[in-house]
Amino acid sequence: MQKARVNGHIVIAGPDAPKVAVCPCCGWVVEIRKRRRADGQVTYFWRHKEGGEDGCSLRYHPDAG
């Protein structure tokens, strides 16, 4: 997911984002992760910590409708 909550505010995943935040859907703790794409660019995203809340996908995207 690209967005998470930190101190009640939505934060977009990026290099300056905090290492830990809260899922806006289920309230479970998420951690910042990064991945290098095939073209060499680095992308950032939030991922639920292992053992996350039931019913909220590990890759939940809050903007998906």
C-alpha positions in Angstrom: 0.0 0.0 0.0 1.2 3.5 -0.6 -0.6 5.3 2.2 -0.6 4.7 6.0 -1.4 6.7 9.1 1.2 8.3 11.4 -0.1 10.3 14.4 -3.6 10.5 12.7 -2.2 11.9 9.4 -1.9 10.1 6.1 1.7 9.5 5.0 2.8 8.4 1.6 5.5 5.7 1.4 8.9 7.1 0.5 12.5 7.4 1.5 11.7 10.0 4.3 8.7 8.1 5.7 8.8 6.7 9.2 9.7 3.1 9.5 6.5 2.1 11.3 2.9 3.3 10.8 -0.7 2.1 11.0 -2.9 0.6 8.3 -5.8 3.1 7.6 -8.2 0.1 7.1 -7.6 -2.2 10.0 -5.4 -0.3 12.4 -2.6 -2.9 12.4 1.0 -2.0 12.4 2.7 -1.6 8.9 6.4 -1.3 8.1 8.0 0.6 5.3 9.6 -1.6 2.6 11.5 -0.8 -0.6 12.1 -2.7 -3.8 14.3 -2.1 -6.7 12.5 -2.3 -10.0 13.8 -3.8 -13.2 14.7 -0.4 -14.5 16.9 0.3 -11.4 14.5 2.7 -9.6 13.6 2.1 -6.0 9.9 2.1 -5.0 8.6 2.3 -1.4 5.5 0.8 0.1 3.9 -0.2 3.4 3.4 -3.8 4.3 1.6 -5.3 7.3 3.9 -6.9 9.9 3.7 -10.7 9.8 0.6 -11.9 11.6 -1.5 -8.9 10.6 -5.2 -8.4 11.2 -7.6 -11.0 9.7 -9.7 -9.7 6.9 -7.1 -7.0 5.7 -4.8 -8.2 2.9 -1.1 -7.9 3.4 -1.1 -5.8 0.2 -4.2 -3.8 1.0 -4.6 -0.7 -1.2 -6.8 1.9 0.5 -7.7 3.6 -2.8 -8.8 0.4 -4.6 -12.5 0.4 -5.1 
